[in-house]
Amino acid sequence: MKERRGAARLDISTDVELDLPGREHPLLGMTINISHSGVYFETSYFMDEGTKLPMIIRLPLDDSGDVWPFTQEGIVVRCEPPMEEPSQESYKVACFFFDIDEENRDKMDAYVHERIADE
């Protein structure tokens, strides 16, 4: 299968805080991978395609425990499985970074490429 994504992806497992519309408190998820154009994460909540989703992704900067709280709005482009199921314990969600400014895009691109080079 040909890779359709143009952005380099970094496999990383770190916390993501999700501000789902209609919820009083943020939801938590765990990233699977990230790029300058989006994030793929796992959460216990189903999300409809097209949902705008403010998020904070806590990206580790080094082994000291310092993090970069990357704050961005995303839009859900895929949720697996594609329908909410009562027996489903977790969902994998692909989010495109919506209206990302150039500075954040460049910082994320540098973050991803630096860590890929270190692998």
BELHUFEN-V348148 format. One record per pair of residues at least 6 apart in sequence whose C-alpha atoms are under 6 Angstrom apart, sorted by sequence separation. I is the first residue (numbers start at 0). J is the second residue. D is the distance in Angstrom with one decimal. If there is no record, write none. Layout:
I;J;D + I;J;D
//
This chain:
32;38;6.0 + 60;66;5.2 + 18;25;4.7 + 32;39;5.3 + 59;66;4.3 + 17;25;5.3 + 31;39;5.5 + 58;66;5.2 + 17;26;4.9 + 30;39;6.0 + 31;40;5.0 + 57;66;5.8 + 58;67;5.0 + 16;26;5.8 + 17;27;6.0 + 30;40;4.0 + 57;67;5.7 + 16;27;4.8 + 29;40;5.4 + 57;68;4.6 + 79;90;5.5 + 15;27;5.9 + 29;41;5.3 + 56;68;5.7 + 79;91;5.1 + 15;28;5.1 + 28;41;5.5 + 55;68;6.0 + 56;69;5.1 + 78;91;5.7 + 15;29;5.7 + 28;42;4.4 + 55;69;5.5 + 78;92;4.5 + 14;29;4.9 + 55;70;4.5 + 77;92;5.7 + 13;29;5.5 + 54;70;5.8 + 77;93;5.1 + 13;30;5.4 + 54;71;5.6 + 76;93;5.7 + 12;30;4.9 + 53;71;6.0 + 54;72;5.9 + 75;93;5.9 + 76;94;5.6 + 12;31;5.4 + 53;72;4.1 + 75;94;4.4 + 11;31;5.6 + 52;72;5.5 + 74;94;5.2 + 10;31;5.9 + 11;32;5.2 + 52;73;5.1 + 73;94;5.5 + 74;95;5.3 + 10;32;4.2 + 51;73;5.8 + 52;74;5.8 + 73;95;5.3 + 9;32;5.3 + 51;74;4.5 + 73;96;4.2 + 74;97;6.0 + 9;33;5.3 + 50;74;5.5 + 72;96;6.0 + 73;97;4.8 + 8;33;5.4 + 49;74;5.7 + 50;75;5.3 + 72;97;5.5 + 8;34;4.8 + 49;75;5.1 + 7;34;5.9 + 48;75;5.0 + 48;76;5.2 + 48;77;5.7 + 19;52;5.9 + 18;53;5.3 + 18;54;6.0 + 17;54;4.6 + 16;54;5.4 + 45;83;5.7 + 16;55;5.1 + 15;55;5.7 + 15;56;4.4 + 14;57;5.6 + 43;88;5.8 + 43;89;4.1 + 42;89;5.5 + 43;90;5.8 + 42;90;5.5 + 41;90;5.6 + 41;91;4.4 + 40;91;5.7 + 40;92;5.4 + 39;92;5.6 + 39;93;4.4 + 38;94;5.3 + 37;94;5.5 + 37;95;4.3 + 36;95;5.9 + 37;96;4.9 + 36;96;5.4 + 35;104;5.4 + 35;107;5.1 + 35;108;5.0 + 9;111;5.7
//
